[in-house]
Amino acid sequence: MTLHRLLSVSIGVPDVAQTAGYYSEFGLGAEADGWFTTRDAGRQLRIVAAPTRRLVELRVGVDDRDDLGRAAANLARLGVVGVERTADTLTAVEAATGVRAVLEVAPRLVQERVPATSYNGPGRIERQGSRAPGILRTGPVRPRKLGHAVVGTTDLAVAGAFFTEGLGFKVSDRIGEVGVFLRCSTDHHNLLLLQAPVTYLHHTSWQVDDIDDVGRGAAAMLEDHPERHVWGLGRHHAGSNFFWYLKDPAGNFSEYYSDMDCVPDDQLWTPEVLEGAKGLFNWGPPPPPSFLAPEDLGALMTGSHGAR
């Protein structure tokens, strides 16, 4: 795979200051120039002004300039126009979503190994004479890295071809005829495209250490703002990860996740076509209707969506 990681996303919202405050509470580090950082991967989120909430830009790491050349040739074969090149970047706009995709020569991310939490089980006592580490943690949860983004598109075929045939993303799984999980790293997915009546950002997802930090992060966010709750705690089937979804002031969902499937060898992974509830979750509460069809979709379709 010539692509090796999701570097960052830029999201557009009507009220930048209000949304920025939310992601500071979520655990991302705020930089003076408006970028937000994760513990392991640095500057990964930028929030910019836009009339409606949307994914503005997605940046992906590649190993070298030859990778940029291959992507440029692939995009040309697809008939994508307006491709821009610099020494270390390639930029193109996906027509169906309007998302600006940037490939950038960047070093690979090497995360420090975090020891697995000791869980006792039947016939397996791994923790003796002490309380579980997860309940002894007192510090705020800070995400390790950006995992993925989910985008609604009015033309799944066009958007899918751009990211796979053009940029080189790999297909991990599909949700019937309405969604496709794509990866640009060893993670199960870094981008999920969903057929939708309007283009919008559904959610961004952020890696934390384990299920305890999924729960701790969500509990802290909900303590004074129960209205932020969307869906969780649960475990997905596609990707297998634990999840808990919250809602930011602009209406975008944000996810804490842990224990994502990894695909270091493409030959060892067989994509599935997931149908019904299996495409959404393996266990947990059922998703609320607002997760499947966000409440502001009508306003987004008519252009009447504004600041919240």
C-alpha positions as CSV (number, residue, x, y, z in Angstrom):
1,M,0.0,0.0,0.0
2,T,1.5,3.4,-1.0
3,L,-0.9,5.2,1.3
4,H,0.0,4.8,5.0
5,R,-2.1,6.9,7.3
6,L,-4.8,9.5,7.7
7,L,-2.9,12.7,8.5
8,S,-5.7,15.2,9.3
9,V,-9.2,16.5,8.5
10,S,-10.5,20.0,8.2
11,I,-14.2,20.5,9.0
12,G,-16.4,23.4,8.2
13,V,-19.0,24.7,10.7
14,P,-21.1,27.9,11.0
15,D,-19.7,28.7,14.5
16,V,-16.0,28.0,14.8
17,A,-15.5,29.2,18.4
18,Q,-18.3,27.1,19.8
19,T,-17.3,24.0,18.0
20,A,-13.6,24.5,18.9
21,G,-14.6,24.6,22.6
22,Y,-16.3,21.3,22.3
23,Y,-13.2,19.5,20.8
24,S,-11.0,21.0,23.5
25,E,-13.3,19.3,26.0
26,F,-13.3,16.2,23.9
27,G,-9.6,15.9,24.7
28,L,-7.8,17.4,21.7
29,G,-5.0,19.9,22.3
30,A,-5.7,23.4,21.0
31,E,-2.9,25.2,19.1
32,A,-2.6,28.9,18.7
33,D,-3.2,28.8,15.0
34,G,-6.5,26.9,15.2
35,W,-5.3,23.3,14.8
36,F,-6.0,20.6,17.3
37,T,-3.6,17.8,18.2
38,T,-3.7,14.2,19.4
39,R,-1.3,12.6,21.8
40,D,0.5,10.5,19.2
41,A,-0.1,12.0,15.7
42,G,0.1,15.7,16.2
43,R,-2.0,18.2,14.3
44,Q,-5.0,16.3,13.1
45,L,-8.1,18.6,13.2
46,R,-8.7,22.1,11.8
47,I,-12.0,23.8,12.2
48,V,-12.9,26.5,9.6
49,A,-15.9,28.7,8.9
50,A,-18.5,27.3,6.5
51,P,-22.2,28.0,5.9
52,T,-23.1,24.3,6.7
53,R,-21.3,21.5,8.5
54,R,-19.1,19.5,6.1
55,L,-15.8,17.8,5.6
56,V,-13.6,20.4,3.8
57,E,-10.3,18.6,3.5
58,L,-8.8,15.2,4.1
59,R,-5.0,14.7,4.1
60,V,-3.4,11.3,3.6
61,G,0.3,10.4,4.1
62,V,2.3,8.7,1.3
63,D,5.9,7.5,1.4
64,D,7.5,9.4,-1.5
65,R,7.0,11.5,-4.6
66,D,6.6,8.4,-6.8
67,D,3.4,7.7,-4.9
68,L,2.2,11.2,-5.9
69,G,3.0,10.5,-9.5
70,R,1.0,7.3,-9.5
71,A,-2.0,9.0,-8.0
72,A,-1.8,11.8,-10.5
73,A,-1.8,9.3,-13.4
74,N,-4.8,7.4,-11.9
75,L,-6.8,10.6,-11.5
76,A,-6.0,11.6,-15.0
77,R,-7.4,8.2,-16.3
78,L,-10.6,8.9,-14.3
79,G,-10.9,12.3,-15.9
80,V,-10.5,14.3,-12.7
81,V,-9.5,17.8,-13.6
82,G,-7.9,20.6,-11.5
83,V,-5.3,18.3,-9.9
84,E,-2.5,20.4,-8.3
85,R,1.0,19.2,-7.6
86,T,3.8,20.6,-5.5
87,A,7.1,18.9,-4.6
88,D,5.5,17.0,-1.8
89,T,1.8,17.2,-2.2
90,L,-1.0,16.3,-4.6
91,T,-4.4,18.0,-4.3
92,A,-7.7,17.1,-6.0
93,V,-11.3,17.8,-5.3
94,E,-13.8,14.9,-5.2
95,A,-16.7,16.0,-7.4
96,A,-19.6,14.3,-5.6
97,T,-18.7,15.5,-2.1
98,G,-16.6,18.6,-2.8
99,V,-14.0,17.2,-0.3
100,R,-10.5,18.4,-1.0
101,A,-8.2,15.4,-0.8
102,V,-4.5,16.0,-0.3
103,L,-1.8,13.4,-0.5
104,E,1.4,14.5,1.3
105,V,4.8,12.9,1.6
106,A,5.0,12.3,5.3
107,P,6.7,9.9,7.8
108,R,4.9,6.9,8.9
109,L,3.3,7.0,12.4
110,V,4.9,4.7,14.9
111,Q,2.8,4.6,18.1
112,E,4.5,3.7,21.4
113,R,3.3,0.4,22.7
114,V,0.7,0.8,25.4
115,P,0.5,-2.3,27.7
116,A,-2.9,-4.0,27.5
117,T,-5.2,-3.6,30.5
118,S,-5.3,-6.6,32.8
119,Y,-8.8,-8.1,32.7
120,N,-9.6,-11.1,34.9
121,G,-11.7,-13.9,33.4
122,P,-12.8,-17.5,34.0
123,G,-9.7,-19.4,35.0
124,R,-7.5,-16.4,34.3
125,I,-6.5,-14.2,37.1
126,E,-4.3,-11.5,35.6
127,R,-4.9,-8.9,38.3
128,Q,-4.6,-9.9,41.9
129,G,-5.2,-7.9,45.1
130,S,-5.8,-4.6,43.3
131,R,-8.7,-2.7,41.7
132,A,-8.9,-2.5,37.9
133,P,-6.6,0.1,36.4
134,G,-9.4,1.6,34.4
135,I,-11.3,2.7,37.5
136,L,-8.2,4.2,39.1
137,R,-7.4,6.6,36.3
138,T,-8.1,10.2,37.1
139,G,-6.7,12.3,34.3
140,P,-8.7,13.5,31.3
141,V,-9.0,11.3,28.3
142,R,-6.9,12.5,25.4
143,P,-7.3,10.7,22.0
144,R,-4.2,9.0,20.6
145,K,-5.0,9.7,16.9
146,L,-7.6,10.4,14.4
147,G,-9.1,7.1,13.2
148,H,-11.6,7.9,10.4
149,A,-14.2,10.2,9.0
150,V,-17.6,9.3,7.6
151,V,-19.1,11.4,4.8
152,G,-22.5,11.4,3.1
153,T,-22.4,11.6,-0.7
154,T,-25.0,12.0,-3.3
155,D,-23.1,9.7,-5.7
156,L,-21.4,6.8,-4.0
157,A,-20.0,5.3,-7.2
158,V,-18.3,8.5,-8.2
159,A,-16.9,9.2,-4.8
160,G,-15.8,5.6,-4.3
161,A,-14.0,5.5,-7.6
162,F,-12.1,8.7,-6.8
163,F,-10.8,7.4,-3.5
164,T,-10.1,3.8,-4.6
165,E,-9.1,3.9,-8.3
166,G,-7.8,7.4,-8.1
167,L,-6.0,7.8,-4.7
168,G,-5.4,4.1,-3.9
169,F,-7.7,3.5,-0.8
170,K,-8.5,-0.2,-0.3
171,V,-12.1,-1.6,0.3
172,S,-12.5,-3.3,3.7
173,D,-16.2,-3.9,3.8
174,R,-19.5,-2.7,2.2
175,I,-22.9,-1.9,3.6
176,G,-25.2,-3.3,1.0
177,E,-25.3,-0.9,-1.9
178,V,-25.3,2.2,0.3
179,G,-21.9,2.4,2.0
180,V,-18.2,1.4,1.6
181,F,-15.5,1.2,4.3
182,L,-12.1,2.4,2.9
183,R,-8.7,2.3,4.4
184,C,-5.5,4.2,3.7
185,S,-3.5,2.6,6.6
186,T,-3.5,-0.7,8.4
187,D,-6.7,0.3,10.3
188,H,-9.9,-1.4,9.1
189,H,-11.2,1.9,7.8
190,N,-10.1,5.6,7.6
191,L,-13.1,6.7,5.5
192,L,-16.6,5.5,5.2
193,L,-18.7,6.8,2.3
194,L,-22.5,6.7,2.7
195,Q,-25.1,7.2,0.0
196,A,-27.1,10.3,1.2
197,P,-29.5,12.9,-0.2
198,V,-27.0,15.6,0.5
199,T,-23.3,15.9,1.2
200,Y,-22.4,16.3,4.8
201,L,-20.0,15.1,7.5
202,H,-21.5,12.4,9.6
203,H,-18.7,11.9,12.2
204,T,-15.1,11.8,13.0
205,S,-13.6,9.0,15.1
206,W,-10.8,9.2,17.6
207,Q,-8.7,6.4,19.1
208,V,-8.3,6.0,22.9
209,D,-6.5,3.4,24.9
210,D,-9.2,0.9,25.7
211,I,-12.9,0.4,26.5
212,D,-12.4,2.1,29.9
213,D,-11.3,5.3,28.2
214,V,-14.2,5.1,25.7
215,G,-16.5,5.1,28.8
216,R,-14.5,7.6,30.8
217,G,-14.3,10.1,27.9
218,A,-18.0,9.9,27.1
219,A,-19.0,10.1,30.8
220,A,-16.9,13.3,31.2
221,M,-18.4,14.9,28.1
222,L,-21.9,14.0,29.3
223,E,-21.6,15.0,32.9
224,D,-22.8,18.6,32.4
225,H,-24.2,18.1,28.9
226,P,-26.4,15.0,28.6
227,E,-27.8,16.3,25.4
228,R,-24.5,15.4,23.7
229,H,-25.3,11.7,23.9
230,V,-26.0,10.0,20.6
231,W,-25.2,6.3,20.7
232,G,-23.2,3.9,22.9
233,L,-21.6,2.0,24.5
234,G,-21.4,-0.7,22.0
235,R,-19.2,-2.8,19.6
236,H,-19.3,-2.5,15.8
237,H,-19.2,-5.5,13.5
238,A,-17.3,-3.7,10.7
239,G,-14.0,-2.8,12.3
240,S,-14.9,-4.6,15.6
241,N,-14.2,-1.5,17.6
242,F,-15.9,-0.4,20.8
243,F,-17.7,2.9,20.3
244,W,-19.5,5.8,21.9
245,Y,-20.9,8.7,19.8
246,L,-21.5,12.3,21.0
247,K,-22.7,15.3,19.1
248,D,-20.8,18.6,18.7
249,P,-22.5,22.0,18.6
250,A,-22.6,22.0,14.8
251,G,-24.4,18.7,14.6
252,N,-21.5,16.5,13.7
253,F,-21.0,13.3,15.6
254,S,-17.7,12.5,17.3
255,E,-16.7,9.0,18.3
256,Y,-14.3,7.6,20.9
257,Y,-13.2,4.2,19.8
258,S,-10.8,1.4,20.8
259,D,-9.8,-2.1,19.6
260,M,-10.1,-1.5,15.8
261,D,-9.4,-4.4,13.4
262,C,-6.1,-4.0,11.6
263,V,-5.1,-5.2,8.1
264,P,-1.3,-5.3,7.8
265,D,-1.5,-7.7,4.8
266,D,-4.2,-7.0,2.2
267,Q,-4.0,-10.6,1.1
268,L,-5.3,-11.8,4.5
269,W,-8.5,-9.7,4.5
270,T,-11.7,-10.6,2.7
271,P,-14.2,-7.8,2.4
272,E,-17.8,-8.6,3.4
273,V,-21.1,-7.2,2.3
274,L,-23.0,-6.4,5.5
275,E,-26.7,-6.2,5.5
276,G,-29.2,-4.8,8.1
277,A,-28.2,-4.2,11.7
278,K,-25.0,-6.2,11.3
279,G,-23.6,-3.4,9.2
280,L,-23.9,-1.1,12.2
281,F,-23.2,-3.0,15.4
282,N,-22.6,-6.4,17.0
283,W,-23.9,-5.5,20.5
284,G,-25.1,-2.5,22.4
285,P,-28.3,-0.4,22.3
286,P,-29.9,0.0,18.9
287,P,-28.9,3.2,17.0
288,P,-31.3,6.1,17.4
289,P,-33.1,7.3,14.3
290,S,-31.0,10.5,14.4
291,F,-27.8,8.4,13.9
292,L,-29.1,7.0,10.7
293,A,-30.7,10.2,9.5
294,P,-29.4,13.3,11.3
295,E,-32.1,15.6,12.4
296,D,-30.7,18.5,10.3
297,L,-30.6,16.7,7.0
298,G,-33.7,18.5,5.8
299,A,-32.2,21.8,6.6
300,L,-29.0,20.9,4.9
301,M,-30.9,19.8,1.8
302,T,-32.7,23.2,1.6
303,G,-29.8,25.3,2.6
304,S,-31.5,26.6,5.7
305,H,-29.0,25.1,8.2
306,G,-27.3,27.7,10.3
307,A,-25.3,28.1,13.4
308,R,-26.5,26.3,16.5
